[in-house]
């Protein structure tokens, strides 16, 4: 049976990775080195966003269990502490100084670890091994390479959306190692939106073999990712069911459904 993890445990693992980091420089360099990215690069800010988002996810999962207001307030102190530790002014502090990211994480990480049993009742999923992560990253790399090499003709804006979503998810999976169903679906939001927009036109006379191949390849990756995450269980429970579980209502950016926004851009281009 696979070992399970949850958002709180994953956040704690990431924070402990940072706490263990040794550096004579400021926090931004320590964080960048810990996750294998360049300080102040796009990937660096994506890692910070990823950690901050996970802190919010922990609090949301806790609230779903309807604990006392006092427990929520105590938990929020510590999730906010993690967010503060990852803020610009704190990250610019030397790593081993008082008030540094490292010190704040040492203070706030243990209480978040204690939330894990409660959070796991709301959200738990298999914990990936390094081999499983490498396997999934290789699949994503192959799909990105295929999409890069193949035009989708009049639907090329959707190809760009597919690639952009996969690139972001690859970074999170490869550098942070998180998979969970809700997390995967959120990280792949633009890819899911582009997939659904392509699927809407799949049966028209204009559908090309390359578009059909793209749908098959992207759908296959969704099935594999969410199968590992414990959402898709067998060959009959595939992408369509998984996307319904995700819910179209969550695929909204700036108040506009992604599929509608993409198809509007296609129609006006």
N, C-alpha and C positions, 0 to 999 in steps of 0.2 A: 504493500500500500504506500502511495506517495506521501512524503512529508508535506504537511500543509503549512502555509504561512498566511499572513494577513497584513493590512496596511500599516498597523502600528509596529509589527515586528520588522517589516521591511524598512520603515523609516528609522527605527532604532539601529538596524544593521548599517544603514548608510551613515547615520550620525556617528556610530562607533568607528566606522572606517576613517572618518575625519578626525575623531579624537585620537586615534592611534597614529595619525600622520605626524611626522617630525619635520619641523621647518624652522629656519632662522629668519624667515621672511614674513611678510604680511599674510593675512588670511586668504586673500584672493589667489596667491600663488600656491598656498598649501592645498586649497580646495581643488585648484586646477590639476595639480600633480596627483592628488588622491584619485581623481576620476579620469586622468589621462587625456585632458584637453588643454588648450592654450588659455592662459588667463585673459579675460576680457574678449574672448572670441564669441561668436554666435553660439557655439556649443557650450561654452562656459555659462552663458546666461540661461540656456535651455536646461542645464543641470540644476541651476538654482531654482528656476521655475518648477521643475519636476519635484524637488524636495519641498518647496513651499506648498505646492498643490497636494502633496501627500499628507502634509500636516493638516491641511483643511479636510482631506478625506477621512483622516482618523477621527477628527472631531465630529464630522457628519455621521460616521458609522456609530460613534458613541451615542449621539443624540437619538439615533433610530432605536436604541434599546430603552429609551425613556428613563434614564437614571434621574436622580435628584438634581435639582438646580445647583446645589452646592458641588456635586461631583462634576457637573459640566463646567462650572466656573473654575474649579481647580485644574481640570484638564486643559481648559482654554489658556490658563496662565502658562502652561508648559508648551502647548503647540505654538502660542504666540512667542514664547521664548526661543523656539527653534527658528521661527520666521525672523525674529530680531537678529539672531546670530548670523543669518544669511543676508542681512541688509548691507548696503554699501559702506556706511560709516564703520560698522563693526568689522567687516571683512578687511578694511584697510588697516586695522590694528595689528601690530606684530603678533604672531601666532601664540607665543608663550606669555604674553602680557596679561595683566589683570584686565577684565572686560573684553577679552578677545572672543572670537567665534568659538575657539576650543573650550574656553572656560564656560561660556554660556551653554554649550552643548553638554559638557560634563554635568552641569546643574540640572538641565531639563530633560535629558534623555532617559535616565532611570525611571522617573515617574511615567513617561510615555510607555516604557516597556511593561509597566504594571497594568496598562489598559488593554494589552493584547488579548487576554482571554475574553473580555467583553466585546471588543471590536470583532474578534473572530466569529462570534455568534451571528454577526451581520454579514461579514465578508471574509471568506477564506478560500484558498485555492492552492494548487500544488506549488511547491517551492522548486524552482528549476536548478538543476546541476549546471556546472560550467560547461559540460559537454552538450547539454540540451540547449543552452543559450547559444553556443557556437553553431549548433545545427540550424537553429532558427535564423540566426544572423546570416548564415550562408545562403539559406533559402531567400531571404529578403534581398541580399546582394544580387542573386541571380535574377530575381524579378525586376529590380531596379535597372540592371544591365539590359534586360530584354526590352523594357519599356523605353529606355534611352535610345535603343537602336531601332525602334519601330514607331513610325508615325501613325496616329489615329485619324489622319486626314482632317475632315472638318471638325472632329471632336478632339483636336489636339490640346485644347485647354483642359480637358478632362485628364489627358495623359499627364500633364504637368501637376494637376492636383493629386493624382495617384502617386506620382514620384515624391512630391513634397511631403505627403503624409507618411510614406514609407521611410523617408530619410530621417524624419523626426523620431519615428518609432524605433528605428534601428539604433539611433543614438541612445535612447532611453534604455532599450533592452541590453545593448552591448556595454554601456558605461555604468548603468545603475543595476540592471539585472531584474527589473520588475516586469511581471507578466499579467497579473490579475485581470479578470474579465472586464470589469468596469474601466480599469486603467487602460487596458489594451484598446477598448472601444473608443474611449475618449482621445487617446493618443493618435488613433487612426481615423479621427473624425473626417478629415478632408478626403482620405482615401475611400472611406465608406460612402461618403456623399457622391464622389465621382463614380464609384462602382454602380450605385443605384441609378445615377443619371445615364450611364451607359446602358444599364439593363433595361431602362425604360424604352430605349430605341432599338433593342436587340432584334426585334422581329419585324423591323421595317425593311423596305426594299433597299434602303441605303446601307444596311449593315454589311460591313466588310469582314472577310476572314480574319483580318488582324484584330478588329474589334472583338470578334467572338473569341479569339485566342486570349486577348487581354482579360476578358471576363472570366474565362476558364482558369487562367493562371492566378488572377487576384482572388477569385473565389476559393481556389484550392489553398492559397496561403491563409485566408481567413479561417477555413475549416481546420487547418493544422494548428494555427495559433490558438484558436478557441477550444480545439480539442484538448490541447495540452493544458489549457486553463480550466478544463472540466465543464465547459459549456456545451460543446458539441460532442456527443457521446458515441455516435455510430454513423454509418454511411447514410442512413436515412434522415438524420437530424443534422442538416448541413447549414450552409450560409444563410438561407432565407430565414430559418428559425432563429438563428443567432442574431441577425439584424433586427428581427421583430422584438427579440428580448431587449436589445439596446434601445429601441424606440425612436421613431422619427422626431419626436418632440425634443430630444436632447441634441439633435444635429442642427443647432441654431447658432449662428454667429452674427453678432450685431443686429439681432432681431430678425434676421432673414434666414429661412431654411436654406441649407447649403445646396440641396438638389435644385431648388427653385432658382437660386442665385446663379448656379452654374449653367442651367438650361437657358436662363435669360441672357447670360453673356453669349452663349452659343448662338441664340437667335438674333442678337444684335450685332454680331461680328461679321 
